[in-house]
Amino acid sequence: MSRITFYASEYAALDSNVKTGGGTDDTQAIQKLLDNAPENPVHLIMDGAALVGGLVFHSNTTIECLNQSCGFYLKDNSTVPLLQNSNQDFYEIKTENVNLYGGTYNFNCLHQEHHGKPDGREFDDKRIDDFTNYWTFGFRIYGIRNLVMRDVTTVDQRTFAMMVANFENVTMDNIDIQLPNIMFGQNQDGLHFWGPGRFLTLTNIKGTSGDDIIALAPDEGDCKSSITDVLIDGLMLREADQAIRLLSRSKGRLDRVVIRNVSGEFKSFGFFINPWFRGDNIEGNIGNIVFENIDLTQNNHKYTYSSPLLFRLGGTIERLTLKNIRFSNPNDKAVFMQIGGSYSSEDRTDEGCPSHIGTVVINGLEIVKNKNGNQTRGFEVKCHVDNLIIRDAFLNNFEEHAFIKMFENGSIGHLAVDSVLADDKSRPIDDAENKINSCRLNYI
């Protein structure tokens, strides 16, 4: 098969604007070009901006936009993904070899519904198939192998900017998630991934989200699928509501994940690493997770159901390693790390939220002094932790809240704290009921 190259301007009006929309509806003209791919690989070059009502791509497709003024604008009241693959499947991969290079994809959130009506009936938010098929995602891709997305700007996602499920070999680089029209509580996530999935690389991602900017949630839908072998390197937050969610709900495993070089500002929550859901057979299945070079500031807390925090751990986690972590919260009374307890809300009980944490290692930690006198809370231990190891930490202002505070259901098998520098008034450990089995403190 020989590749066919199309310049969009030779077939479509391209009289729209990626920022403001308008112009001729080019959906049919562009779709006709993409539909050549089942016979011959298609290279579609967008040399302008197209107003569209939703497009479908096939295997062996490349869409290249010449610059960020070229691309697509989702027309008003479409309430469908701007771009999705054909032959979608949650367990069999039916789409392969797709490249998306450059340009702007504007999802026009102010003029879309959050979700459509499935088959004429009312939407049921408790049905997984209604969520996966009728939410207005920006990109919806189910069942893909060899996807490359590079130098792409997304604007104003109505719900998730991208939903990917059942994947292998996905690479995304230099993605800018812009959200000038953020809405409260409208699921405006960035990049969301469901299993089964393997070999995911996300580099140089930046932007804003109205929820998680990245979510790895392997078994959120089916309680059994896994995601493994993930690298996230370079994430810059522009006041995203939340940074990264790592969600293992039940049997599905999340393992061999490396997250490094994360910087910027978030409003409420940094990293959720837990099942999130409550109920029967909720336990989580997280293997080895590594964070390195994290420098984040929490500011302008948005949600009332929980204090702002950098890390919340829950479910079953085998090993978590943190290296070179810097955390600042100039205005709010934030928590550095909650271990165990409620998966979601401080206002709810811990019932239905079982947790067992294996080994947590922190090597290099600075918690920056709060400028207005509010005291950051350190470690809040609300379940059993086999091993907690903390080295080379610089702390400030732990007079009211101890750096490590044990709660009713909290316990630690082995605690090792080495080379921690704190001010004179700080209290390192609050363990009034002797719930730490073995404790070694050096150079505090």
Order of alpha helices (4+ residues) and beta strands (2+ residues): beta-alpha-beta-beta-beta-beta-beta-beta-beta-beta-alpha-beta-beta-beta-beta-beta-beta-beta-beta-beta-beta-beta-beta-beta-beta-beta-beta-beta
